Every structure is written in structure tokens, then in C-alpha cells.
């Protein structure tokens, strides 16, 4: 592997790591948003989120 190709591979790996970290942050925020939205809708409809017993 040439020096240039090696530097390109290192740079690409850093970019992939950065992109992965941003995706993880986004997914975490999205999950928090969905949880909050679900809780708000349940409160509006007066639905229990913890337990739903079906008999």
C-alpha cells in the first residue's frame, strides 16, 4: 500500500467513525422524541403505558 493510499484509508476510517457517531446521536434523539411523543399521546387519551391487562 502506498503512503498516499494509507493516508486515504486512515482519513476514510475517521470519516466513517464520525458518521457512525452522528448516526448514533441522531438515533438516540429520535428514540427520546418518539418516547416523549408516545407518552404525551397516551396522556391525552388517558391510556396506561406501563400495563395493559387483557382478559
ABEGO torsion letter per residue (X at the ends): XBAAAAAAAAAAAAAAAAAAAAAAAAAAAAAAAAAAAAAAAAAAAGBBAABBBBX
